[in-house]
Amino acid sequence: MFATLAARFALAGHTLTRSNPADGAAMYYAGRWGLSRALPDLQAAALFLAQIGGANV
């Protein structure tokens, strides 16, 4: 699921990265132009992708 979502972010001109799950609960970060937005889970990432005009999952 993460890889698919990251690819859809890339098609929308953004990046999607995740923190190391070994450090605790995974966090996700959407980025573009040196700015980032923290997203608590993949559902929030999918909602943000829809908000920025990316393809639905």
A tleap script that builds the chain and sets N, CA, C and O, in Angstrom:
source leaprc.protein.ff14SB
mol = sequence {
  NMET PHE ALA THR LEU ALA ALA ARG PHE ALA
  LEU ALA GLY HIE THR LEU THR ARG SER ASN
  PRO ALA ASP GLY ALA ALA MET TYR TYR ALA
  GLY ARG TRP GLY LEU SER ARG ALA LEU PRO
  ASP LEU GLN ALA ALA ALA LEU PHE LEU ALA
  GLN ILE GLY GLY ALA ASN CVAL
}
set mol.1.N position { 0.825 -1.197 0.000 }
set mol.1.CA position { 0.000 0.000 0.000 }
set mol.1.C position { 0.865 1.256 0.000 }
set mol.1.O position { 0.582 2.201 -0.736 }
set mol.2.N position { 1.932 1.274 0.830 }
set mol.2.CA position { 2.784 2.461 0.887 }
set mol.2.C position { 3.426 2.744 -0.463 }
set mol.2.O position { 3.441 3.889 -0.913 }
set mol.3.N position { 3.959 1.705 -1.117 }
set mol.3.CA position { 4.648 1.903 -2.398 }
set mol.3.C position { 3.708 2.473 -3.453 }
set mol.3.O position { 4.094 3.351 -4.224 }
set mol.4.N position { 2.491 1.980 -3.487 }
set mol.4.CA position { 1.502 2.484 -4.439 }
set mol.4.C position { 1.167 3.939 -4.162 }
set mol.4.O position { 1.088 4.755 -5.080 }
set mol.5.N position { 0.974 4.253 -2.903 }
set mol.5.CA position { 0.652 5.626 -2.525 }
set mol.5.C position { 1.824 6.561 -2.827 }
set mol.5.O position { 1.618 7.679 -3.300 }
set mol.6.N position { 3.041 6.114 -2.561 }
set mol.6.CA position { 4.231 6.930 -2.851 }
set mol.6.C position { 4.342 7.190 -4.352 }
set mol.6.O position { 4.717 8.286 -4.767 }
set mol.7.N position { 4.018 6.192 -5.161 }
set mol.7.CA position { 4.064 6.374 -6.613 }
set mol.7.C position { 3.011 7.376 -7.074 }
set mol.7.O position { 3.270 8.189 -7.961 }
set mol.8.N position { 1.833 7.319 -6.478 }
set mol.8.CA position { 0.779 8.272 -6.848 }
set mol.8.C position { 1.142 9.689 -6.410 }
set mol.8.O position { 0.810 10.654 -7.099 }
set mol.9.N position { 1.816 9.820 -5.277 }
set mol.9.CA position { 2.315 11.135 -4.866 }
set mol.9.C position { 3.338 11.635 -5.884 }
set mol.9.O position { 3.324 12.810 -6.251 }
set mol.10.N position { 4.220 10.755 -6.337 }
set mol.10.CA position { 5.233 11.155 -7.320 }
set mol.10.C position { 4.580 11.641 -8.611 }
set mol.10.O position { 5.032 12.621 -9.202 }
set mol.11.N position { 3.528 10.968 -9.047 }
set mol.11.CA position { 2.820 11.407 -10.250 }
set mol.11.C position { 2.187 12.782 -10.065 }
set mol.11.O position { 1.997 13.519 -11.032 }
set mol.12.N position { 1.863 13.121 -8.826 }
set mol.12.CA position { 1.287 14.434 -8.515 }
set mol.12.C position { 2.375 15.477 -8.233 }
set mol.12.O position { 2.064 16.627 -7.921 }
set mol.13.N position { 3.657 15.078 -8.343 }
set mol.13.CA position { 4.757 16.029 -8.140 }
set mol.13.C position { 5.188 16.190 -6.700 }
set mol.13.O position { 5.855 17.168 -6.364 }
set mol.14.N position { 4.826 15.259 -5.846 }
set mol.14.CA position { 5.167 15.300 -4.426 }
set mol.14.C position { 5.959 14.055 -4.042 }
set mol.14.O position { 6.051 13.107 -4.821 }
set mol.15.N position { 6.523 14.060 -2.853 }
set mol.15.CA position { 7.154 12.859 -2.315 }
set mol.15.C position { 6.329 12.378 -1.128 }
set mol.15.O position { 5.634 13.159 -0.479 }
set mol.16.N position { 6.420 11.101 -0.862 }
set mol.16.CA position { 5.830 10.526 0.339 }
set mol.16.C position { 6.881 9.626 0.952 }
set mol.16.O position { 7.320 8.658 0.331 }
set mol.17.N position { 7.281 9.942 2.163 }
set mol.17.CA position { 8.263 9.136 2.883 }
set mol.17.C position { 7.666 8.716 4.211 }
set mol.17.O position { 6.647 9.247 4.652 }
set mol.18.N position { 8.325 7.746 4.843 }
set mol.18.CA position { 7.839 7.301 6.153 }
set mol.18.C position { 9.011 7.204 7.115 }
set mol.18.O position { 10.157 6.997 6.715 }
set mol.19.N position { 8.695 7.358 8.379 }
set mol.19.CA position { 9.727 7.221 9.408 }
set mol.19.C position { 10.037 5.742 9.595 }
set mol.19.O position { 9.332 4.877 9.075 }
set mol.20.N position { 11.080 5.468 10.330 }
set mol.20.CA position { 11.483 4.098 10.595 }
set mol.20.C position { 10.543 3.497 11.635 }
set mol.20.O position { 10.477 3.996 12.758 }
set mol.21.N position { 9.811 2.431 11.285 }
set mol.21.CA position { 8.882 1.830 12.246 }
set mol.21.C position { 9.593 1.294 13.497 }
set mol.21.O position { 8.952 1.111 14.532 }
set mol.22.N position { 10.873 1.046 13.418 }
set mol.22.CA position { 11.618 0.576 14.583 }
set mol.22.C position { 11.702 1.661 15.658 }
set mol.22.O position { 11.974 1.367 16.822 }
set mol.23.N position { 11.468 2.912 15.265 }
set mol.23.CA position { 11.513 4.025 16.212 }
set mol.23.C position { 10.173 4.244 16.914 }
set mol.23.O position { 10.040 5.170 17.713 }
set mol.24.N position { 9.202 3.418 16.630 }
set mol.24.CA position { 7.862 3.580 17.211 }
set mol.24.C position { 6.842 3.596 16.100 }
set mol.24.O position { 7.085 3.070 15.014 }
set mol.25.N position { 5.713 4.191 16.367 }
set mol.25.CA position { 4.652 4.256 15.357 }
set mol.25.C position { 5.159 5.002 14.126 }
set mol.25.O position { 5.786 6.055 14.239 }
set mol.26.N position { 4.882 4.448 12.961 }
set mol.26.CA position { 5.340 5.068 11.712 }
set mol.26.C position { 4.592 6.378 11.472 }
set mol.26.O position { 3.386 6.475 11.697 }
set mol.27.N position { 5.331 7.373 11.015 }
set mol.27.CA position { 4.750 8.648 10.580 }
set mol.27.C position { 5.054 8.776 9.103 }
set mol.27.O position { 6.052 8.240 8.621 }
set mol.28.N position { 4.213 9.471 8.393 }
set mol.28.CA position { 4.376 9.662 6.964 }
set mol.28.C position { 4.531 11.159 6.699 }
set mol.28.O position { 3.950 11.990 7.396 }
set mol.29.N position { 5.324 11.485 5.677 }
set mol.29.CA position { 5.600 12.884 5.363 }
set mol.29.C position { 5.434 13.108 3.867 }
set mol.29.O position { 6.064 12.430 3.054 }
set mol.30.N position { 4.586 14.058 3.512 }
set mol.30.CA position { 4.416 14.477 2.129 }
set mol.30.C position { 5.262 15.726 1.938 }
set mol.30.O position { 5.277 16.610 2.793 }
set mol.31.N position { 5.959 15.795 0.823 }
set mol.31.CA position { 6.826 16.948 0.608 }
set mol.31.C position { 6.798 17.452 -0.813 }
set mol.31.O position { 6.537 16.714 -1.763 }
set mol.32.N position { 7.078 18.747 -0.926 }
set mol.32.CA position { 7.222 19.408 -2.225 }
set mol.32.C position { 7.870 20.760 -1.993 }
set mol.32.O position { 7.510 21.475 -1.058 }
set mol.33.N position { 8.820 21.111 -2.839 }
set mol.33.CA position { 9.495 22.400 -2.803 }
set mol.33.C position { 10.125 22.707 -1.449 }
set mol.33.O position { 10.132 23.858 -1.013 }
set mol.34.N position { 10.654 21.683 -0.785 }
set mol.34.CA position { 11.325 21.890 0.492 }
set mol.34.C position { 10.399 22.027 1.689 }
set mol.34.O position { 10.865 22.254 2.805 }
set mol.35.N position { 9.110 21.894 1.480 }
set mol.35.CA position { 8.136 21.941 2.566 }
set mol.35.C position { 7.589 20.541 2.798 }
set mol.35.O position { 7.481 19.753 1.858 }
set mol.36.N position { 7.248 20.231 4.026 }
set mol.36.CA position { 6.691 18.905 4.288 }
set mol.36.C position { 5.465 19.010 5.188 }
set mol.36.O position { 5.270 19.987 5.910 }
set mol.37.N position { 4.663 17.978 5.115 }
set mol.37.CA position { 3.462 17.895 5.943 }
set mol.37.C position { 3.451 16.522 6.604 }
set mol.37.O position { 3.536 15.499 5.924 }
set mol.38.N position { 3.346 16.501 7.917 }
set mol.38.CA position { 3.300 15.242 8.660 }
set mol.38.C position { 1.903 14.658 8.568 }
set mol.38.O position { 0.904 15.363 8.711 }
set mol.39.N position { 1.852 13.363 8.327 }
set mol.39.CA position { 0.586 12.645 8.209 }
set mol.39.C position { 0.654 11.432 9.132 }
set mol.39.O position { 1.615 10.666 9.060 }
set mol.40.N position { -0.335 11.239 9.990 }
set mol.40.CA position { -0.236 10.194 11.018 }
set mol.40.C position { -0.368 8.766 10.501 }
set mol.40.O position { 0.127 7.837 11.139 }
set mol.41.N position { -1.032 8.570 9.350 }
set mol.41.CA position { -1.221 7.207 8.850 }
set mol.41.C position { -1.480 7.251 7.343 }
set mol.41.O position { -1.566 8.322 6.742 }
set mol.42.N position { -1.602 6.059 6.747 }
set mol.42.CA position { -1.804 5.991 5.299 }
set mol.42.C position { -3.171 6.531 4.878 }
set mol.42.O position { -3.313 7.047 3.770 }
set mol.43.N position { -4.149 6.422 5.723 }
set mol.43.CA position { -5.465 6.976 5.389 }
set mol.43.C position { -5.372 8.496 5.258 }
set mol.43.O position { -5.931 9.076 4.327 }
set mol.44.N position { -4.674 9.133 6.179 }
set mol.44.CA position { -4.487 10.582 6.105 }
set mol.44.C position { -3.684 10.953 4.861 }
set mol.44.O position { -3.941 11.983 4.237 }
set mol.45.N position { -2.713 10.114 4.503 }
set mol.45.CA position { -1.921 10.365 3.293 }
set mol.45.C position { -2.804 10.276 2.052 }
set mol.45.O position { -2.680 11.102 1.147 }
set mol.46.N position { -3.691 9.288 1.998 }
set mol.46.CA position { -4.595 9.147 0.859 }
set mol.46.C position { -5.548 10.331 0.761 }
set mol.46.O position { -5.837 10.806 -0.338 }
set mol.47.N position { -6.030 10.803 1.885 }
set mol.47.CA position { -6.919 11.973 1.884 }
set mol.47.C position { -6.179 13.225 1.416 }
set mol.47.O position { -6.735 14.039 0.679 }
set mol.48.N position { -4.918 13.379 1.846 }
set mol.48.CA position { -4.135 14.526 1.413 }
set mol.48.C position { -3.849 14.434 -0.083 }
set mol.48.O position { -3.866 15.447 -0.781 }
set mol.49.N position { -3.590 13.238 -0.573 }
set mol.49.CA position { -3.353 13.051 -2.003 }
set mol.49.C position { -4.572 13.508 -2.807 }
set mol.49.O position { -4.430 14.182 -3.828 }
set mol.50.N position { -5.764 13.139 -2.344 }
set mol.50.CA position { -6.991 13.583 -3.020 }
set mol.50.C position { -7.120 15.102 -2.967 }
set mol.50.O position { -7.581 15.730 -3.920 }
set mol.51.N position { -6.707 15.684 -1.843 }
set mol.51.CA position { -6.804 17.136 -1.672 }
set mol.51.C position { -5.890 17.875 -2.633 }
set mol.51.O position { -6.237 18.964 -3.089 }
set mol.52.N position { -4.727 17.309 -2.952 }
set mol.52.CA position { -3.791 17.977 -3.845 }
set mol.52.C position { -4.025 17.615 -5.311 }
set mol.52.O position { -3.283 18.044 -6.195 }
set mol.53.N position { -5.077 16.813 -5.555 }
set mol.53.CA position { -5.440 16.506 -6.926 }
set mol.53.C position { -4.789 15.265 -7.493 }
set mol.53.O position { -4.756 15.087 -8.711 }
set mol.54.N position { -4.271 14.403 -6.637 }
set mol.54.CA position { -3.658 13.166 -7.110 }
set mol.54.C position { -4.710 12.106 -7.391 }
set mol.54.O position { -5.880 12.261 -7.040 }
set mol.55.N position { -4.275 11.024 -8.030 }
set mol.55.CA position { -5.168 9.919 -8.378 }
set mol.55.C position { -5.618 9.198 -7.122 }
set mol.55.O position { -4.847 9.062 -6.172 }
set mol.56.N position { -6.838 8.745 -7.109 }
set mol.56.CA position { -7.388 7.993 -5.963 }
set mol.56.C position { -6.744 6.623 -5.866 }
set mol.56.O position { -6.330 6.039 -6.867 }
set mol.57.N position { -6.667 6.123 -4.640 }
set mol.57.CA position { -6.113 4.778 -4.398 }
set mol.57.C position { -7.201 3.767 -4.538 }
set mol.57.O position { -6.957 2.571 -4.376 }
savepdb mol mol.pdb
quit
